[in-house]
Amino acid sequence: MNGRPPRTAVTALAEDQAHIVVTFDDNRLMPALFGEFDRNLAQIEQRLGVDAASRGNQVTIRGSQEACTRARLTLDILYGRLQEGHDISTGDVDGAVRLAEATEAQLSLPTLEPRGRLTMAQISTRRRTVMARTMTQDAYIRAFDRADLIFGIGPAGTGKTYLAVAYASAMVERGVAERIILSRPAVEAGERLGFLPGDMREKVDPYLRPLYDALYDMMPADKVERGLQSGLIEVAPLAFMRGRTLSDAIVILDEAQNTTSMQMKMFLTRLGENSKMIVTGDPTQVDLPPGQVSGLVEAVDLLVGIPSIAQIRFSSADVVRHALVGRIVEAYDRGRTPDGAAS
């Protein structure tokens, strides 16, 4: 990152309490760092249980030594993001807190300057830059560059699909890939889409809505529509993949837990030259008929240890939606029997 990191003065107090004053060099970034009416500081206070007060280009933090360290690291991460020219959203503050919590054990309060500016992996398109908000998301984004087949496995709300579409959009913008191919098993229609009205896109639109939502976040609406018309963005129902070779593309299979063994094998073997496949799904949400083996569950077991295949597993701790979503996921996980059924 460009620019100097903030300077920190630490005063140790009794009973494991600390008093930290963080000084930032660039006064122009302070309104964005603190947020309107100091809302970013208030969010940090709530998440970490500290008191944080701003004055000019300084923030005074009081609380436990551990919480103060995390708050200081959170501000450092956000300040670095602003120095790079990015905006800060509520989600970015949450992501910075998560990163600070994950790395706090590697730093101690007497360390007045970090050993290196902390940063999360990010994906940039012309419309927006998406930064990882958890360590698992960070590993997921980094896996996109180092592997050709990436499995993103875990509960809803962890960003599996959103980050995959963001990456695909960025690769097409840069000219690294020629097209984006989106697929999803239409379990509710039994993959018999012929009876549904409209053309192929209209038939599968209801099943691909989450993918479209992410696309419209990454690209202007008119570019998405032109891409759908030109073939730059292709909607390819899983049932229509057989016999194809998917080259020079980023191929995304969403809700893969609802593929059968044969469908998954068929899909994975479509991978062509200069392409990447990203397969996302939640093995706890299988909608296949009773007794039917999930192709996703089977594939992640069979493909362990093969070079250029990455498996990233998310948990309830990675949920980046409403805070309650993570607790709901945890509650359902606790209530499941060993065979995956609800108790």
C-alpha positions, 0 to 999 in steps of 0.5 A: 500500500502507498503512504505511511501507516498510522502512528500508535502510542500505548499506555498500559493500565491496571487490570489488563486495560489499555489506552491507545492513541492512534495518529493518522497522517492524512487529514483528508481521509478522516471523514471517510475513515470515521464515517458520518457522525463517527458511525464507523467508530461506533460499529467498531465500538459495538463489535469489539467492546471498546470506547473510541473517540476521534479528535482531528486526525487522532483516535483514542481507544480504551478497553481491554488490551486485546480489544484495543489491539483489534480496534487499532488493527481494524483502523489500520486496515480501513485507513490502508483501504482509503489510501488505495483509493477505495471507499468504506462501507459497513460491510468493509468495517465488519470485514476489517474487524474480522481480519483484525480478530484473526491476526491479533494473535500474531501481534502484541500491544507493545508492537507500535507499528505492524510488521506489514500492512494487513490486507485482504484479497480483493477483486476489482471491476470498473464498477466496484472493488470487493474485499474479502471480509473473512479469512476464508473469503481471502483464501477463496479469492486467492484460490481463483488465481492459483487453481483451475477448478475451485470448490466453494463449500458452505452455508448460505450468506458466505459470499461463495457465489457473489465472489465467484461472479465478481472474479468472472466479471473482472477476468472478462473485463481484463481480457483474460477470459472471453466469456462467463458461463453460468449454470445451476441445476433446476431441481424443482423442474426436474431439469425438464425445462421444455414445458416452461414458457419463453426462450431458454434464458426466460426458462432458467432465469428464476433459478439463476437470479442470485447470479444475475444479482451479482452480475448487476453489482459488478457491471452496468445493467446495459453491459450485462444485457449486451453480454447476454445478447452477444454470448459474452455472458451465457446461461447454460442449464446443466442439462444442456452441457453434455457434449460441450467443451468450455474453453476460454471461459470462467464457468460457474456452477451454483447450487452444486449440491443438487447435482447427481453423481453423473451430472457432476462428472459430466460437468467437470469434464467439460473444462477446456483450455484456458478456462476455470471452473468455480463450483459452489454449494451447501452439502447440508441443503440437498434437494435431491430425492431421498437416497440420491447421492449428491454429486458435490459431496462425492466430488469433493471426496474423490478429488482431494489432493489433485494439483490445480484443484482447490477446496475452500470450506466456509462455516457459519463464522464466514456469514456476511449477511445479517448477524442473525444468519450465522446464528441460524446456521449454527443452530441448524447445524447443532440440530442435525443428526450424523446422517444430515437430517434434522433431529 
